[in-house]
Amino acid sequence: MTSSSRAVDVLGYRQPPVPAERLQSATKPLKAYRFMAFLTGVVLVVATVMLILKEVGVHHMEPETGWLWVLHGWCYLAYVATTAVLGQRLRWPLLRYGLVMLAGTIPTMSFVAEHIVTRAARNAATQPVAPRA
């Protein structure tokens, strides 16, 4: 393996093939990631809708919007931690780490990322394992 192809592997965004036993060890982190992606996404969507409503003239929601953004911050922190654990178990490239982590900052994108990550993780064991260099 040349250094340029290794750089592509490190900076790529696709799920690399992993042995079945490694995928089995990622079952709990995958469930935790799926839960945190859903929770972070719901809190972010609700906070965004409340922010839009506040800006168009519904001003009595002011304390609640602030608390929702704080809640999203804490949920996002847990989302990043569970993403890091899952990415380490599934041997993600750096670009995939970054893209999946950033998905928690865009409304509804964590739902899309969760679907893609779950599908890729389930398909990773069906792909042949690349030989070690």
Contacts in CASP RR format, 6 or more apart in sequence:
PFRMAT RR
TARGET T0000
AUTHOR 0000-0000-0000
METHOD contacts of the structure
MODEL  1
MTSSSRAVDVLGYRQPPVPAERLQSATKPLKAYRFMAFLTGVVLVVATVM
LILKEVGVHHMEPETGWLWVLHGWCYLAYVATTAVLGQRLRWPLLRYGLV
MLAGTIPTMSFVAEHIVTRAARNAATQPVAPRA
1 133 0 8 1.000
9 16 0 8 1.000
9 93 0 8 1.000
10 93 0 8 1.000
10 94 0 8 1.000
11 93 0 8 1.000
11 94 0 8 1.000
11 95 0 8 1.000
12 93 0 8 1.000
12 94 0 8 1.000
12 95 0 8 1.000
12 96 0 8 1.000
13 93 0 8 1.000
13 95 0 8 1.000
13 96 0 8 1.000
13 99 0 8 1.000
14 93 0 8 1.000
14 96 0 8 1.000
14 120 0 8 1.000
15 90 0 8 1.000
15 92 0 8 1.000
15 96 0 8 1.000
15 117 0 8 1.000
15 120 0 8 1.000
15 121 0 8 1.000
15 123 0 8 1.000
15 124 0 8 1.000
16 90 0 8 1.000
16 91 0 8 1.000
16 92 0 8 1.000
16 93 0 8 1.000
16 124 0 8 1.000
16 130 0 8 1.000
17 124 0 8 1.000
17 125 0 8 1.000
17 127 0 8 1.000
17 128 0 8 1.000
17 129 0 8 1.000
17 130 0 8 1.000
18 26 0 8 1.000
18 90 0 8 1.000
18 91 0 8 1.000
18 124 0 8 1.000
18 125 0 8 1.000
18 129 0 8 1.000
19 125 0 8 1.000
19 129 0 8 1.000
20 125 0 8 1.000
22 89 0 8 1.000
22 90 0 8 1.000
22 91 0 8 1.000
23 90 0 8 1.000
23 121 0 8 1.000
23 124 0 8 1.000
23 125 0 8 1.000
25 89 0 8 1.000
26 86 0 8 1.000
26 89 0 8 1.000
26 90 0 8 1.000
26 121 0 8 1.000
29 82 0 8 1.000
29 85 0 8 1.000
29 86 0 8 1.000
29 87 0 8 1.000
29 89 0 8 1.000
30 86 0 8 1.000
30 117 0 8 1.000
30 118 0 8 1.000
30 121 0 8 1.000
32 82 0 8 1.000
32 85 0 8 1.000
32 86 0 8 1.000
33 79 0 8 1.000
33 82 0 8 1.000
33 83 0 8 1.000
33 85 0 8 1.000
33 86 0 8 1.000
33 114 0 8 1.000
33 117 0 8 1.000
34 114 0 8 1.000
34 118 0 8 1.000
36 75 0 8 1.000
36 78 0 8 1.000
36 79 0 8 1.000
36 82 0 8 1.000
36 83 0 8 1.000
37 79 0 8 1.000
37 103 0 8 1.000
37 104 0 8 1.000
37 110 0 8 1.000
37 111 0 8 1.000
37 113 0 8 1.000
37 114 0 8 1.000
37 117 0 8 1.000
38 110 0 8 1.000
38 111 0 8 1.000
38 114 0 8 1.000
39 75 0 8 1.000
39 79 0 8 1.000
40 72 0 8 1.000
40 75 0 8 1.000
40 76 0 8 1.000
40 78 0 8 1.000
40 79 0 8 1.000
40 104 0 8 1.000
40 110 0 8 1.000
41 75 0 8 1.000
41 104 0 8 1.000
41 107 0 8 1.000
41 108 0 8 1.000
41 110 0 8 1.000
41 111 0 8 1.000
43 68 0 8 1.000
43 71 0 8 1.000
43 72 0 8 1.000
43 75 0 8 1.000
44 72 0 8 1.000
44 104 0 8 1.000
44 105 0 8 1.000
44 107 0 8 1.000
44 110 0 8 1.000
45 107 0 8 1.000
45 108 0 8 1.000
46 68 0 8 1.000
47 65 0 8 1.000
47 66 0 8 1.000
47 68 0 8 1.000
47 69 0 8 1.000
47 71 0 8 1.000
47 72 0 8 1.000
48 107 0 8 1.000
50 61 0 8 1.000
50 64 0 8 1.000
50 65 0 8 1.000
50 68 0 8 1.000
51 65 0 8 1.000
53 61 0 8 1.000
54 61 0 8 1.000
54 62 0 8 1.000
54 65 0 8 1.000
76 104 0 8 1.000
76 105 0 8 1.000
79 101 0 8 1.000
79 104 0 8 1.000
79 110 0 8 1.000
80 101 0 8 1.000
83 97 0 8 1.000
83 100 0 8 1.000
83 101 0 8 1.000
84 97 0 8 1.000
84 101 0 8 1.000
86 92 0 8 1.000
86 117 0 8 1.000
86 121 0 8 1.000
87 96 0 8 1.000
87 97 0 8 1.000
87 100 0 8 1.000
90 121 0 8 1.000
90 124 0 8 1.000
92 100 0 8 1.000
99 113 0 8 1.000
100 113 0 8 1.000
100 117 0 8 1.000
102 109 0 8 1.000
103 109 0 8 1.000
103 110 0 8 1.000
103 112 0 8 1.000
103 113 0 8 1.000
104 110 0 8 1.000
104 113 0 8 1.000
END
